[in-house]
Amino acid sequence: MTSLRLAGGEPVVVCGTHELMHRRASRTARSIEELRALLSERRRLADRRAPNPDELAAALTHAFSPDRRATDDRRTG
């Protein structure tokens, strides 16, 4: 568990995933109701990849990209 502060300064206890989602959101929620709406709206998006990903998102995308490995690099078992 972690916490975040709403726009008015009120602390709210949330899980790490929701704290990250709030940090990446386009605005800071002003109330718990707005926080719920803001985070649930994000979940409904079909494609959550931003056109300009942050450093972590870019590194993860690169690490798991199918273009990263050449065909001769694949291990055979």
All heavy atoms as a GROMACS GRO file, in nm:
protein
  602
    1MET      N    1   0.083  -0.118   0.000
    1MET     CA    2   0.000   0.000   0.000
    1MET      C    3   0.087   0.124   0.000
    1MET      O    4   0.195   0.125   0.056
    1MET     CB    5  -0.092   0.003   0.123
    1MET     CG    6  -0.198  -0.104   0.119
    1MET     SD    7  -0.298  -0.077  -0.026
    1MET     CE    8  -0.443  -0.157   0.018
    2THR      N    9   0.035   0.226  -0.062
    2THR     CA   10   0.102   0.355  -0.068
    2THR      C   11  -0.005   0.462  -0.059
    2THR      O   12  -0.123   0.431  -0.044
    2THR     CB   13   0.186   0.366  -0.198
    2THR    OG1   14   0.260   0.488  -0.194
    2THR    CG2   15   0.100   0.362  -0.322
    3SER      N   16   0.032   0.585  -0.068
    3SER     CA   17  -0.068   0.690  -0.063
    3SER      C   18  -0.036   0.795  -0.168
    3SER      O   19   0.075   0.803  -0.220
    3SER     CB   20  -0.074   0.754   0.076
    3SER     OG   21   0.048   0.818   0.106
    4LEU      N   22  -0.137   0.873  -0.199
    4LEU     CA   23  -0.122   0.984  -0.291
    4LEU      C   24  -0.200   1.100  -0.234
    4LEU      O   25  -0.279   1.084  -0.141
    4LEU     CB   26  -0.170   0.948  -0.432
    4LEU     CG   27  -0.313   0.898  -0.449
    4LEU    CD1   28  -0.411   1.013  -0.466
    4LEU    CD2   29  -0.320   0.809  -0.572
    5ARG      N   30  -0.178   1.217  -0.286
    5ARG     CA   31  -0.251   1.335  -0.240
    5ARG      C   32  -0.340   1.384  -0.352
    5ARG      O   33  -0.298   1.397  -0.466
    5ARG     CB   34  -0.155   1.445  -0.198
    5ARG     CG   35  -0.078   1.409  -0.075
    5ARG     CD   36  -0.035   1.533   0.001
    5ARG     NE   37   0.037   1.496   0.119
    5ARG     CZ   38  -0.019   1.480   0.238
    5ARG    NH1   39  -0.147   1.497   0.253
    5ARG    NH2   40   0.055   1.447   0.342
    6LEU      N   41  -0.464   1.410  -0.316
    6LEU     CA   42  -0.557   1.468  -0.411
    6LEU      C   43  -0.519   1.615  -0.432
    6LEU      O   44  -0.436   1.670  -0.360
    6LEU     CB   45  -0.700   1.456  -0.358
    6LEU     CG   46  -0.748   1.312  -0.334
    6LEU    CD1   47  -0.887   1.313  -0.272
    6LEU    CD2   48  -0.748   1.232  -0.463
    7ALA      N   49  -0.581   1.679  -0.530
    7ALA     CA   50  -0.546   1.818  -0.563
    7ALA      C   51  -0.562   1.911  -0.444
    7ALA      O   52  -0.486   2.006  -0.428
    7ALA     CB   53  -0.633   1.866  -0.679
    8GLY      N   54  -0.657   1.881  -0.355
    8GLY     CA   55  -0.678   1.964  -0.237
    8GLY      C   56  -0.583   1.933  -0.122
    8GLY      O   57  -0.589   1.996  -0.017
    9GLY      N   58  -0.497   1.832  -0.138
    9GLY     CA   59  -0.401   1.796  -0.036
    9GLY      C   60  -0.442   1.679   0.051
    9GLY      O   61  -0.365   1.634   0.135
   10GLU      N   62  -0.564   1.627   0.034
   10GLU     CA   63  -0.613   1.516   0.115
   10GLU      C   64  -0.537   1.388   0.078
   10GLU      O   65  -0.530   1.351  -0.038
   10GLU     CB   66  -0.762   1.495   0.090
   10GLU     CG   67  -0.822   1.379   0.165
   10GLU     CD   68  -0.968   1.355   0.128
   10GLU    OE1   69  -1.023   1.430   0.046
   10GLU    OE2   70  -1.024   1.259   0.180
   11PRO      N   71  -0.479   1.318   0.179
   11PRO     CA   72  -0.409   1.193   0.149
   11PRO      C   73  -0.510   1.079   0.130
   11PRO      O   74  -0.613   1.074   0.196
   11PRO     CB   75  -0.323   1.169   0.272
   11PRO     CG   76  -0.394   1.241   0.382
   11PRO     CD   77  -0.466   1.357   0.319
   12VAL      N   78  -0.479   0.989   0.036
   12VAL     CA   79  -0.564   0.874   0.008
   12VAL      C   80  -0.473   0.751  -0.002
   12VAL      O   81  -0.372   0.755  -0.072
   12VAL     CB   82  -0.640   0.892  -0.126
   12VAL    CG1   83  -0.724   0.770  -0.157
   12VAL    CG2   84  -0.725   1.017  -0.122
   13VAL      N   85  -0.508   0.644   0.067
   13VAL     CA   86  -0.431   0.519   0.063
   13VAL      C   87  -0.480   0.438  -0.056
   13VAL      O   88  -0.599   0.415  -0.073
   13VAL     CB   89  -0.448   0.439   0.193
   13VAL    CG1   90  -0.375   0.306   0.184
   13VAL    CG2   91  -0.397   0.520   0.312
   14VAL      N   92  -0.385   0.397  -0.142
   14VAL     CA   93  -0.416   0.318  -0.261
   14VAL      C   94  -0.307   0.213  -0.280
   14VAL      O   95  -0.202   0.219  -0.215
   14VAL     CB   96  -0.424   0.407  -0.389
   14VAL    CG1   97  -0.539   0.504  -0.382
   14VAL    CG2   98  -0.294   0.482  -0.410
   15CYS      N   99  -0.331   0.119  -0.370
   15CYS     CA  100  -0.226   0.023  -0.403
   15CYS      C  101  -0.126   0.090  -0.497
   15CYS      O  102  -0.153   0.197  -0.554
   15CYS     CB  103  -0.286  -0.103  -0.466
   15CYS     SG  104  -0.348  -0.079  -0.633
   16GLY      N  105  -0.013   0.028  -0.516
   16GLY     CA  106   0.091   0.085  -0.601
   16GLY      C  107   0.048   0.104  -0.745
   16GLY      O  108   0.084   0.202  -0.810
   17THR      N  109  -0.034   0.012  -0.796
   17THR     CA  110  -0.081   0.023  -0.935
   17THR      C  111  -0.168   0.146  -0.952
   17THR      O  112  -0.152   0.221  -1.049
   17THR     CB  113  -0.161  -0.104  -0.974
   17THR    OG1  114  -0.075  -0.216  -0.961
   17THR    CG2  115  -0.213  -0.094  -1.116
   18HIS      N  116  -0.259   0.170  -0.859
   18HIS     CA  117  -0.345   0.287  -0.870
   18HIS      C  118  -0.267   0.416  -0.848
   18HIS      O  119  -0.298   0.518  -0.910
   18HIS     CB  120  -0.463   0.276  -0.772
   18HIS     CG  121  -0.564   0.176  -0.819
   18HIS    ND1  122  -0.573   0.051  -0.765
   18HIS    CD2  123  -0.656   0.182  -0.918
   18HIS    CE1  124  -0.669  -0.015  -0.827
   18HIS    NE2  125  -0.720   0.061  -0.921
   19GLU      N  126  -0.166   0.413  -0.764
   19GLU     CA  127  -0.082   0.531  -0.746
   19GLU      C  128  -0.011   0.564  -0.876
   19GLU      O  129  -0.005   0.679  -0.919
   19GLU     CB  130   0.018   0.507  -0.632
   19GLU     CG  131   0.096   0.630  -0.589
   19GLU     CD  132   0.222   0.652  -0.670
   19GLU    OE1  133   0.278   0.554  -0.721
   19GLU    OE2  134   0.264   0.768  -0.681
   20LEU      N  135   0.042   0.462  -0.943
   20LEU     CA  136   0.109   0.483  -1.071
   20LEU      C  137   0.013   0.534  -1.176
   20LEU      O  138   0.044   0.627  -1.251
   20LEU     CB  139   0.175   0.353  -1.118
   20LEU     CG  140   0.245   0.356  -1.252
   20LEU    CD1  141   0.362   0.455  -1.250
   20LEU    CD2  142   0.293   0.218  -1.291
   21MET      N  143  -0.106   0.475  -1.183
   21MET     CA  144  -0.206   0.521  -1.279
   21MET      C  145  -0.242   0.667  -1.255
   21MET      O  146  -0.256   0.744  -1.350
   21MET     CB  147  -0.332   0.434  -1.270
   21MET     CG  148  -0.313   0.293  -1.322
   21MET     SD  149  -0.453   0.186  -1.287
   21MET     CE  150  -0.584   0.263  -1.379
   22HIS      N  151  -0.255   0.706  -1.129
   22HIS     CA  152  -0.289   0.845  -1.098
   22HIS      C  153  -0.175   0.938  -1.137
   22HIS      O  154  -0.197   1.046  -1.190
   22HIS     CB  155  -0.322   0.859  -0.949
   22HIS     CG  156  -0.373   0.994  -0.913
   22HIS    ND1  157  -0.299   1.083  -0.839
   22HIS    CD2  158  -0.490   1.056  -0.941
   22HIS    CE1  159  -0.369   1.193  -0.823
   22HIS    NE2  160  -0.485   1.180  -0.883
   23ARG      N  161  -0.052   0.896  -1.112
   23ARG     CA  162   0.064   0.977  -1.148
   23ARG      C  163   0.071   0.998  -1.299
   23ARG      O  164   0.110   1.104  -1.347
   23ARG     CB  165   0.192   0.908  -1.100
   23ARG     CG  166   0.294   1.005  -1.049
   23ARG     CD  167   0.419   0.944  -0.989
   23ARG     NE  168   0.411   0.807  -0.945
   23ARG     CZ  169   0.501   0.714  -0.979
   23ARG    NH1  170   0.600   0.743  -1.058
   23ARG    NH2  171   0.489   0.592  -0.933
   24ARG      N  172   0.034   0.896  -1.376
   24ARG     CA  173   0.039   0.905  -1.522
   24ARG      C  174  -0.084   0.969  -1.583
   24ARG      O  175  -0.087   0.997  -1.703
   24ARG     CB  176   0.056   0.765  -1.582
   24ARG     CG  177   0.190   0.705  -1.553
   24ARG     CD  178   0.200   0.570  -1.618
   24ARG     NE  179   0.334   0.516  -1.607
   24ARG     CZ  180   0.369   0.399  -1.654
   24ARG    NH1  181   0.282   0.322  -1.715
   24ARG    NH2  182   0.493   0.357  -1.641
   25ALA      N  183  -0.186   0.992  -1.503
   25ALA     CA  184  -0.310   1.051  -1.554
   25ALA      C  185  -0.287   1.194  -1.600
   25ALA      O  186  -0.192   1.260  -1.558
   25ALA     CB  187  -0.418   1.046  -1.446
   26SER      N  188  -0.376   1.241  -1.684
   26SER     CA  189  -0.363   1.375  -1.740
   26SER      C  190  -0.391   1.485  -1.639
   26SER      O  191  -0.355   1.601  -1.661
   26SER     CB  192  -0.457   1.390  -1.859
   26SER     OG  193  -0.591   1.367  -1.818
   27ARG      N  194  -0.456   1.452  -1.528
   27ARG     CA  195  -0.487   1.552  -1.426
   27ARG      C  196  -0.486   1.487  -1.288
   27ARG      O  197  -0.493   1.366  -1.275
   27ARG     CB  198  -0.621   1.617  -1.454
   27ARG     CG  199  -0.738   1.522  -1.446
   27ARG     CD  200  -0.868   1.591  -1.491
   27ARG     NE  201  -0.984   1.511  -1.465
   27ARG     CZ  202  -1.027   1.410  -1.539
   27ARG    NH1  203  -0.959   1.376  -1.646
   27ARG    NH2  204  -1.134   1.343  -1.509
   28THR      N  205  -0.480   1.570  -1.184
   28THR     CA  206  -0.484   1.522  -1.047
   28THR      C  207  -0.627   1.525  -0.999
   28THR      O  208  -0.695   1.628  -1.012
   28THR     CB  209  -0.396   1.611  -0.956
   28THR    OG1  210  -0.263   1.608  -1.006
   28THR    CG2  211  -0.396   1.561  -0.813
   29ALA      N  212  -0.673   1.416  -0.943
   29ALA     CA  213  -0.810   1.408  -0.895
   29ALA      C  214  -0.831   1.503  -0.777
   29ALA      O  215  -0.742   1.523  -0.694
   29ALA     CB  216  -0.843   1.265  -0.854
   30ARG      N  217  -0.951   1.561  -0.769
   30ARG     CA  218  -0.983   1.653  -0.659
   30ARG      C  219  -1.060   1.585  -0.547
   30ARG      O  220  -1.066   1.638  -0.436
   30ARG     CB  221  -1.065   1.770  -0.713
   30ARG     CG  222  -0.984   1.861  -0.804
   30ARG     CD  223  -1.072   1.968  -0.858
   30ARG     NE  224  -1.170   1.902  -0.945
   30ARG     CZ  225  -1.211   1.949  -1.061
   30ARG    NH1  226  -1.166   2.063  -1.104
   30ARG    NH2  227  -1.297   1.882  -1.133
   31SER      N  228  -1.118   1.468  -0.575
   31SER     CA  229  -1.196   1.396  -0.474
   31SER      C  230  -1.180   1.246  -0.497
   31SER      O  231  -1.133   1.203  -0.602
   31SER     CB  232  -1.343   1.434  -0.483
   31SER     OG  233  -1.397   1.388  -0.605
   32ILE      N  234  -1.224   1.168  -0.400
   32ILE     CA  235  -1.218   1.023  -0.414
   32ILE      C  236  -1.308   0.980  -0.530
   32ILE      O  237  -1.272   0.892  -0.607
   32ILE     CB  238  -1.256   0.954  -0.283
   32ILE    CG1  239  -1.145   0.980  -0.180
   32ILE    CG2  240  -1.276   0.805  -0.303
   32ILE    CD1  241  -1.171   0.927  -0.042
   33GLU      N  242  -1.424   1.043  -0.544
   33GLU     CA  243  -1.515   1.009  -0.653
   33GLU      C  244  -1.449   1.037  -0.789
   33GLU      O  245  -1.458   0.957  -0.881
   33GLU     CB  246  -1.646   1.088  -0.641
   33GLU     CG  247  -1.732   1.046  -0.524
   33GLU     CD  248  -1.682   1.103  -0.391
   33GLU    OE1  249  -1.608   1.204  -0.392
   33GLU    OE2  250  -1.715   1.044  -0.287
   34GLU      N  251  -1.380   1.150  -0.798
   34GLU     CA  252  -1.311   1.184  -0.923
   34GLU      C  253  -1.195   1.088  -0.947
   34GLU      O  254  -1.169   1.049  -1.061
   34GLU     CB  255  -1.261   1.328  -0.919
   34GLU     CG  256  -1.204   1.375  -1.052
   34GLU     CD  257  -1.162   1.520  -1.050
   34GLU    OE1  258  -1.216   1.599  -0.971
   34GLU    OE2  259  -1.074   1.554  -1.131
   35LEU      N  260  -1.127   1.048  -0.841
   35LEU     CA  261  -1.018   0.951  -0.853
   35LEU      C  262  -1.071   0.819  -0.909
   35LEU      O  263  -1.013   0.762  -1.001
   35LEU     CB  264  -0.952   0.929  -0.718
   35LEU     CG  265  -0.838   0.827  -0.712
   35LEU    CD1  266  -0.721   0.871  -0.796
   35LEU    CD2  267  -0.796   0.805  -0.566
   36ARG      N  268  -1.182   0.771  -0.854
   36ARG     CA  269  -1.243   0.648  -0.905
   36ARG      C  270  -1.279   0.661  -1.053
   36ARG      O  271  -1.252   0.571  -1.133
   36ARG     CB  272  -1.368   0.613  -0.825
   36ARG     CG  273  -1.340   0.557  -0.691
   36ARG     CD  274  -1.467   0.514  -0.621
   36ARG     NE  275  -1.438   0.470  -0.487
   36ARG     CZ  276  -1.495   0.518  -0.378
   36ARG    NH1  277  -1.588   0.610  -0.385
   36ARG    NH2  278  -1.461   0.471  -0.260
   37ALA      N  279  -1.342   0.772  -1.089
   37ALA     CA  280  -1.381   0.792  -1.229
   37ALA      C  281  -1.259   0.802  -1.319
   37ALA      O  282  -1.257   0.743  -1.427
   37ALA     CB  283  -1.467   0.919  -1.240
   38LEU      N  284  -1.158   0.874  -1.275
   38LEU     CA  285  -1.037   0.892  -1.355
   38LEU      C  286  -0.968   0.759  -1.381
   38LEU      O  287  -0.928   0.729  -1.494
   38LEU     CB  288  -0.942   0.987  -1.283
   38LEU     CG  289  -0.811   1.023  -1.351
   38LEU    CD1  290  -0.838   1.100  -1.479
   38LEU    CD2  291  -0.726   1.105  -1.257
   39LEU      N  292  -0.957   0.675  -1.279
   39LEU     CA  293  -0.888   0.547  -1.296
   39LEU      C  294  -0.972   0.446  -1.370
   39LEU      O  295  -0.920   0.365  -1.445
   39LEU     CB  296  -0.843   0.494  -1.159
   39LEU     CG  297  -0.746   0.584  -1.083
   39LEU    CD1  298  -0.705   0.519  -0.952
   39LEU    CD2  299  -0.624   0.619  -1.166
   40SER      N  300  -1.102   0.449  -1.353
   40SER     CA  301  -1.186   0.354  -1.426
   40SER      C  302  -1.194   0.391  -1.573
   40SER      O  303  -1.200   0.305  -1.659
   40SER     CB  304  -1.325   0.344  -1.365
   40SER     OG  305  -1.397   0.464  -1.382
   41GLU      N  306  -1.191   0.521  -1.606
   41GLU     CA  307  -1.189   0.564  -1.746
   41GLU      C  308  -1.065   0.509  -1.815
   41GLU      O  309  -1.070   0.464  -1.927
   41GLU     CB  310  -1.186   0.717  -1.756
   41GLU     CG  311  -1.317   0.783  -1.723
   41GLU     CD  312  -1.302   0.934  -1.715
   41GLU    OE1  313  -1.198   0.988  -1.759
   41GLU    OE2  314  -1.394   0.998  -1.664
   42ARG      N  315  -0.953   0.512  -1.748
   42ARG     CA  316  -0.827   0.466  -1.805
   42ARG      C  317  -0.834   0.316  -1.835
   42ARG      O  318  -0.781   0.270  -1.934
   42ARG     CB  319  -0.714   0.496  -1.708
   42ARG     CG  320  -0.578   0.466  -1.763
   42ARG     CD  321  -0.473   0.530  -1.675
   42ARG     NE  322  -0.342   0.488  -1.713
   42ARG     CZ  323  -0.268   0.545  -1.807
   42ARG    NH1  324  -0.314   0.648  -1.872
   42ARG    NH2  325  -0.150   0.499  -1.836
   43ARG      N  326  -0.900   0.241  -1.750
   43ARG     CA  327  -0.911   0.098  -1.772
   43ARG      C  328  -0.995   0.065  -1.894
   43ARG      O  329  -0.977  -0.039  -1.954
   43ARG     CB  330  -0.974   0.030  -1.650
   43ARG     CG  331  -0.883   0.021  -1.533
   43ARG     CD  332  -0.949  -0.059  -1.426
   43ARG     NE  333  -0.885  -0.034  -1.300
   43ARG     CZ  334  -0.947  -0.034  -1.184
   43ARG    NH1  335  -1.075  -0.057  -1.178
   43ARG    NH2  336  -0.881  -0.010  -1.075
   44ARG      N  337  -1.090   0.150  -1.927
   44ARG     CA  338  -1.179   0.122  -2.039
   44ARG      C  339  -1.116   0.150  -2.175
   44ARG      O  340  -1.172   0.112  -2.276
   44ARG     CB  341  -1.307   0.206  -2.025
   44ARG     CG  342  -1.396   0.152  -1.917
   44ARG     CD  343  -1.530   0.221  -1.922
   44ARG     NE  344  -1.585   0.223  -1.788
   44ARG     CZ  345  -1.615   0.330  -1.719
   44ARG    NH1  346  -1.602   0.448  -1.772
   44ARG    NH2  347  -1.662   0.321  -1.597
   45LEU      N  348  -1.006   0.219  -2.177
   45LEU     CA  349  -0.943   0.250  -2.306
   45LEU      C  350  -0.893   0.123  -2.372
   45LEU      O  351  -0.829   0.039  -2.308
   45LEU     CB  352  -0.825   0.346  -2.286
   45LEU     CG  353  -0.862   0.485  -2.235
   45LEU    CD1  354  -0.736   0.565  -2.208
   45LEU    CD2  355  -0.952   0.558  -2.332
   46ALA      N  356  -0.921   0.108  -2.500
   46ALA     CA  357  -0.879  -0.012  -2.573
   46ALA      C  358  -0.727  -0.016  -2.588
   46ALA      O  359  -0.665  -0.121  -2.575
   46ALA     CB  360  -0.947  -0.016  -2.709
   47ASP      N  361  -0.667   0.096  -2.617
   47ASP     CA  362  -0.522   0.102  -2.636
   47ASP      C  363  -0.467   0.205  -2.540
   47ASP      O  364  -0.481   0.324  -2.560
   47ASP     CB  365  -0.489   0.141  -2.780
   47ASP     CG  366  -0.340   0.133  -2.808
   47ASP    OD1  367  -0.263   0.101  -2.716
   47ASP    OD2  368  -0.301   0.160  -2.923
   48ARG      N  369  -0.403   0.158  -2.432
   48ARG     CA  370  -0.354   0.248  -2.328
   48ARG      C  371  -0.213   0.298  -2.358
   48ARG      O  372  -0.157   0.372  -2.279
   48ARG     CB  373  -0.358   0.178  -2.193
   48ARG     CG  374  -0.499   0.145  -2.153
   48ARG     CD  375  -0.504   0.086  -2.017
   48ARG     NE  376  -0.421  -0.033  -2.011
   48ARG     CZ  377  -0.429  -0.123  -1.915
   48ARG    NH1  378  -0.511  -0.107  -1.817
   48ARG    NH2  379  -0.352  -0.230  -1.916
   49ARG      N  380  -0.156   0.254  -2.469
   49ARG     CA  381  -0.020   0.300  -2.500
   49ARG      C  382  -0.024   0.446  -2.543
   49ARG      O  383  -0.093   0.483  -2.636
   49ARG     CB  384   0.040   0.216  -2.612
   49ARG     CG  385   0.066   0.073  -2.567
   49ARG     CD  386   0.105  -0.008  -2.683
   49ARG     NE  387  -0.012  -0.018  -2.770
   49ARG     CZ  388  -0.021  -0.093  -2.877
   49ARG    NH1  389   0.081  -0.165  -2.914
   49ARG    NH2  390  -0.130  -0.098  -2.949
   50ALA      N  391   0.050   0.527  -2.474
   50ALA     CA  392   0.057   0.670  -2.505
   50ALA      C  393   0.146   0.690  -2.627
   50ALA      O  394   0.239   0.613  -2.650
   50ALA     CB  395   0.112   0.746  -2.386
   51PRO      N  396   0.120   0.796  -2.704
   51PRO     CA  397   0.208   0.822  -2.819
   51PRO      C  398   0.351   0.854  -2.776
   51PRO      O  399   0.444   0.828  -2.848
   51PRO     CB  400   0.143   0.941  -2.888
   51PRO     CG  401   0.042   0.995  -2.795
   51PRO     CD  402   0.012   0.891  -2.693
   52ASN      N  403   0.369   0.908  -2.657
   52ASN     CA  404   0.501   0.938  -2.604
   52ASN      C  405   0.517   0.865  -2.470
   52ASN      O  406   0.494   0.922  -2.365
   52ASN     CB  407   0.518   1.090  -2.581
   52ASN     CG  408   0.503   1.166  -2.708
   52ASN    OD1  409   0.559   1.128  -2.810
   52ASN    ND2  410   0.427   1.274  -2.705
   53PRO      N  411   0.559   0.738  -2.474
   53PRO     CA  412   0.567   0.661  -2.349
   53PRO      C  413   0.675   0.715  -2.258
   53PRO      O  414   0.772   0.776  -2.302
   53PRO     CB  415   0.602   0.521  -2.397
   53PRO     CG  416   0.667   0.540  -2.528
   53PRO     CD  417   0.604   0.662  -2.588
   54ASP      N  418   0.658   0.694  -2.127
   54ASP     CA  419   0.762   0.735  -2.034
   54ASP      C  420   0.880   0.639  -2.046
   54ASP      O  421   0.876   0.542  -2.120
   54ASP     CB  422   0.708   0.742  -1.891
   54ASP     CG  423   0.652   0.610  -1.841
   54ASP    OD1  424   0.692   0.504  -1.892
   54ASP    OD2  425   0.570   0.614  -1.749
   55GLU      N  426   0.985   0.666  -1.975
   55GLU     CA  427   1.109   0.588  -1.987
   55GLU      C  428   1.088   0.440  -1.955
   55GLU      O  429   1.138   0.354  -2.026
   55GLU     CB  430   1.215   0.649  -1.896
   55GLU     CG  431   1.351   0.587  -1.911
   55GLU     CD  432   1.455   0.656  -1.824
   55GLU    OE1  433   1.439   0.775  -1.793
   55GLU    OE2  434   1.551   0.589  -1.787
   56LEU      N  435   1.013   0.411  -1.849
   56LEU     CA  436   0.988   0.272  -1.812
   56LEU      C  437   0.908   0.200  -1.920
   56LEU      O  438   0.941   0.089  -1.961
   56LEU     CB  439   0.914   0.265  -1.678
   56LEU     CG  440   0.869   0.125  -1.634
   56LEU    CD1  441   0.989   0.032  -1.618
   56LEU    CD2  442   0.790   0.134  -1.506
   57ALA      N  443   0.802   0.264  -1.969
   57ALA     CA  444   0.720   0.202  -2.073
   57ALA      C  445   0.801   0.177  -2.200
   57ALA      O  446   0.789   0.071  -2.262
   57ALA     CB  447   0.599   0.290  -2.104
   58ALA      N  448   0.886   0.271  -2.236
   58ALA     CA  449   0.969   0.254  -2.356
   58ALA      C  450   1.068   0.137  -2.337
   58ALA      O  451   1.087   0.057  -2.429
   58ALA     CB  452   1.045   0.383  -2.386
   59ALA      N  453   1.127   0.126  -2.218
   59ALA     CA  454   1.222   0.018  -2.192
   59ALA      C  455   1.153  -0.118  -2.195
   59ALA      O  456   1.206  -0.215  -2.251
   59ALA     CB  457   1.291   0.039  -2.058
   60LEU      N  458   1.034  -0.127  -2.136
   60LEU     CA  459   0.960  -0.253  -2.136
   60LEU      C  460   0.915  -0.291  -2.277
   60LEU      O  461   0.922  -0.408  -2.316
   60LEU     CB  462   0.839  -0.245  -2.043
   60LEU     CG  463   0.873  -0.243  -1.894
   60LEU    CD1  464   0.749  -0.211  -1.812
   60LEU    CD2  465   0.933  -0.375  -1.851
   61THR      N  466   0.869  -0.194  -2.353
   61THR     CA  467   0.828  -0.221  -2.491
   61THR      C  468   0.945  -0.274  -2.571
   61THR      O  469   0.933  -0.372  -2.644
   61THR     CB  470   0.772  -0.093  -2.556
   61THR    OG1  471   0.658  -0.050  -2.480
   61THR    CG2  472   0.732  -0.117  -2.700
   62HIS      N  473   1.061  -0.212  -2.555
   62HIS     CA  474   1.180  -0.256  -2.627
   62HIS      C  475   1.222  -0.397  -2.582
   62HIS      O  476   1.254  -0.482  -2.664
   62HIS     CB  477   1.294  -0.158  -2.606
   62HIS     CG  478   1.422  -0.204  -2.668
   62HIS    ND1  479   1.444  -0.203  -2.803
   62HIS    CD2  480   1.534  -0.255  -2.612
   62HIS    CE1  481   1.564  -0.253  -2.828
   62HIS    NE2  482   1.622  -0.284  -2.714
   63ALA      N  483   1.218  -0.422  -2.452
   63ALA     CA  484   1.262  -0.551  -2.399
   63ALA      C  485   1.176  -0.667  -2.446
   63ALA      O  486   1.227  -0.777  -2.468
   63ALA     CB  487   1.262  -0.547  -2.246
   64PHE      N  488   1.047  -0.643  -2.464
   64PHE     CA  489   0.957  -0.751  -2.502
   64PHE      C  490   0.914  -0.745  -2.648
   64PHE      O  491   0.824  -0.817  -2.689
   64PHE     CB  492   0.835  -0.752  -2.410
   64PHE     CG  493   0.870  -0.792  -2.270
   64PHE    CD1  494   0.892  -0.697  -2.172
   64PHE    CD2  495   0.886  -0.925  -2.237
   64PHE    CE1  496   0.927  -0.733  -2.043
   64PHE    CE2  497   0.921  -0.963  -2.109
   64PHE     CZ  498   0.942  -0.867  -2.012
   65SER      N  499   0.977  -0.663  -2.726
   65SER     CA  500   0.944  -0.649  -2.867
   65SER      C  501   0.983  -0.775  -2.944
   65SER      O  502   1.094  -0.826  -2.928
   65SER     CB  503   1.018  -0.530  -2.927
   65SER     OG  504   1.002  -0.528  -3.066
   66PRO      N  505   0.895  -0.826  -3.030
   66PRO     CA  506   0.931  -0.944  -3.109
   66PRO      C  507   1.042  -0.913  -3.210
   66PRO      O  508   1.113  -1.002  -3.254
   66PRO     CB  509   0.801  -0.981  -3.181
   66PRO     CG  510   0.712  -0.864  -3.169
   66PRO     CD  511   0.758  -0.782  -3.053
   67ASP      N  512   1.060  -0.786  -3.242
   67ASP     CA  513   1.167  -0.747  -3.336
   67ASP      C  514   1.303  -0.747  -3.270
   67ASP      O  515   1.405  -0.735  -3.337
   67ASP     CB  516   1.139  -0.607  -3.392
   67ASP     CG  517   1.008  -0.602  -3.466
   67ASP    OD1  518   0.968  -0.705  -3.524
   67ASP    OD2  519   0.944  -0.495  -3.465
   68ARG      N  520   1.306  -0.761  -3.138
   68ARG     CA  521   1.432  -0.754  -3.065
   68ARG      C  522   1.523  -0.872  -3.096
   68ARG      O  523   1.644  -0.858  -3.106
   68ARG     CB  524   1.402  -0.750  -2.915
   68ARG     CG  525   1.523  -0.729  -2.831
   68ARG     CD  526   1.481  -0.706  -2.685
   68ARG     NE  527   1.599  -0.711  -2.603
   68ARG     CZ  528   1.632  -0.813  -2.526
   68ARG    NH1  529   1.555  -0.918  -2.518
   68ARG    NH2  530   1.743  -0.812  -2.455
   69ARG      N  531   1.465  -0.989  -3.112
   69ARG     CA  532   1.545  -1.109  -3.138
   69ARG      C  533   1.552  -1.138  -3.287
   69ARG      O  534   1.454  -1.130  -3.357
   69ARG     CB  535   1.479  -1.231  -3.075
   69ARG     CG  536   1.496  -1.243  -2.929
   69ARG     CD  537   1.463  -1.385  -2.897
   69ARG     NE  538   1.404  -1.397  -2.765
   69ARG     CZ  539   1.371  -1.512  -2.714
   69ARG    NH1  540   1.385  -1.622  -2.783
   69ARG    NH2  541   1.321  -1.519  -2.594
   70ALA      N  542   1.666  -1.176  -3.330
   70ALA     CA  543   1.681  -1.227  -3.466
   70ALA      C  544   1.640  -1.374  -3.465
   70ALA      O  545   1.644  -1.439  -3.361
   70ALA     CB  546   1.826  -1.212  -3.514
   71THR      N  547   1.601  -1.426  -3.578
   71THR     CA  548   1.554  -1.566  -3.581
   71THR      C  549   1.662  -1.664  -3.538
   71THR      O  550   1.632  -1.767  -3.480
   71THR     CB  551   1.503  -1.604  -3.722
   71THR    OG1  552   1.607  -1.578  -3.815
   71THR    CG2  553   1.380  -1.523  -3.757
   72ASP      N  554   1.789  -1.636  -3.563
   72ASP     CA  555   1.894  -1.728  -3.524
   72ASP      C  556   1.929  -1.719  -3.376
   72ASP      O  557   2.004  -1.800  -3.324
   72ASP     CB  558   2.019  -1.709  -3.610
   72ASP     CG  559   2.075  -1.567  -3.598
   72ASP    OD1  560   2.002  -1.476  -3.551
   72ASP    OD2  561   2.191  -1.548  -3.636
   73ASP      N  562   1.872  -1.622  -3.304
   73ASP     CA  563   1.897  -1.610  -3.162
   73ASP      C  564   1.806  -1.697  -3.078
   73ASP      O  565   1.828  -1.716  -2.961
   73ASP     CB  566   1.873  -1.464  -3.115
   73ASP     CG  567   1.984  -1.372  -3.163
   73ASP    OD1  568   2.088  -1.423  -3.209
   73ASP    OD2  569   1.965  -1.250  -3.154
   74ARG      N  570   1.702  -1.752  -3.138
   74ARG     CA  571   1.607  -1.832  -3.062
   74ARG      C  572   1.669  -1.961  -3.017
   74ARG      O  573   1.739  -2.029  -3.092
   74ARG     CB  574   1.482  -1.860  -3.145
   74ARG     CG  575   1.407  -1.733  -3.174
   74ARG     CD  576   1.284  -1.763  -3.256
   74ARG     NE  577   1.226  -1.640  -3.300
   74ARG     CZ  578   1.115  -1.588  -3.250
   74ARG    NH1  579   1.052  -1.652  -3.157
   74ARG    NH2  580   1.069  -1.475  -3.293
   75ARG      N  581   1.641  -1.995  -2.893
   75ARG     CA  582   1.695  -2.120  -2.840
   75ARG      C  583   1.607  -2.236  -2.882
   75ARG      O  584   1.487  -2.226  -2.886
   75ARG     CB  585   1.699  -2.113  -2.688
   75ARG     CG  586   1.795  -2.011  -2.639
   75ARG     CD  587   1.799  -2.011  -2.491
   75ARG     NE  588   1.891  -1.907  -2.444
   75ARG     CZ  589   1.905  -1.874  -2.320
   75ARG    NH1  590   1.833  -1.931  -2.227
   75ARG    NH2  591   1.990  -1.780  -2.286
   76THR      N  592   1.669  -2.345  -2.907
   76THR     CA  593   1.594  -2.467  -2.938
   76THR      C  594   1.616  -2.564  -2.824
   76THR      O  595   1.721  -2.569  -2.763
   76THR     CB  596   1.641  -2.530  -3.071
   76THR    OG1  597   1.781  -2.556  -3.062
   76THR    CG2  598   1.612  -2.436  -3.187
   77GLY      N  599   1.515  -2.638  -2.794
   77GLY     CA  600   1.527  -2.724  -2.677
   77GLY      C  601   1.518  -2.862  -2.708
   77GLY      O  602   1.510  -2.964  -2.711
   0.00000   0.00000   0.00000
